[in-house]
């Protein structure tokens, strides 16, 4: 088939036919790149669906469509650019390629690396999503339990590793840097870098200590020194806590392990202890009856253990002191408060029932 002479007309070193082919490649790539992206993600899902643990195909598409379309767009630009030749300047004979062509090739190579890294990062997100869903399914059946604080940490660690490899590839392939010499130079200057980043390294090492020793996990209520709150995330450098005031507190990991740490969520029960002071008008008979009935009321409560103590502890000028101690068998703070309130009412009822009175309050006459 003979093309019209118009297609052989040259402009800036290329024929009109070459420009038409380049434009057609760009149009086809731009129009169909989302279709191709969906087909590639569908292929990946079909290969992995037996292991996805309930992750839907649409969730995978949502993760991969954008980075895959970017990658296909860069490949389309490279393919379209390969069909064209570039005009050479007066100094081109001394060079293998003209500078503008080298710049364009380097930019396209850098864009390709960035797009490929985005695809890999999204695949890591998908893999960790599948892992967490499978862990949740196992939890539902009671087979096993996966530490849910490890998954975000592992995802961040993998992403940092991928980005580091991509940076080294970009330096070597795009910018012509001798990566081997660069790594060797970093080894020589490693001590200076380590000294400058001493705090960050300490926190990074502390994060590994937290995951290996597991003194607490996501969702635990902890107290470290003066800091306390519910753990929401454990990262490379810091742990995020939600305090009782609902503020979001960021604590360096080093501070979480170099102080005595109390994991309040691991307590089997919560202790309640206080002192009641009765006035001098309260008789010993009334005290005996109040203490005996109060102990019985506390032991009868469904959330209170049998370790109940209520003792006539001291005589003071203020009155007669009775110490109270019991344990609420719950890790829920709300249930603990409800049980404590209920028993406080019961104690007041016992005092009123037996005609006792608290120090500083009007006496209650016997009936």
Buried (B, 14 or more C-beta within 10 A) or exposed (E): EEEEEEBEEEEEEBBBBBBBBBEEBBEBBBEBBBEBBBEBBBEBBEEBEEEBBEBEBEBBBEBBBBBBBBBBBBBBBBBBBEBBEBEBEEEBEEEEEBEEBEEBBBEBBBBBBBBBBBBBBBBBBBBBBBBBBBBBEBEEEEEEEBEBBBBBBBBBBBBEEBEEEBEBBBBBBBEEEEBEEEEEEEEEEEEEEEEEEEEBBBBBEBBEBBBEEEBBBBEBBBBBEEBBBBBBBBBBBBBBBBEEEEEEBEBBBBBBBBEEBBBBBEEEBBEBEEEBBBBEBBBEEBBEBBBEBBBEBBEEBEBBBEEBEBEBEEEEEEBBBBBBBBBBBBBEEEBBEBBBEBBEEBBEEBBEBBBBBBBEEEBBEEE
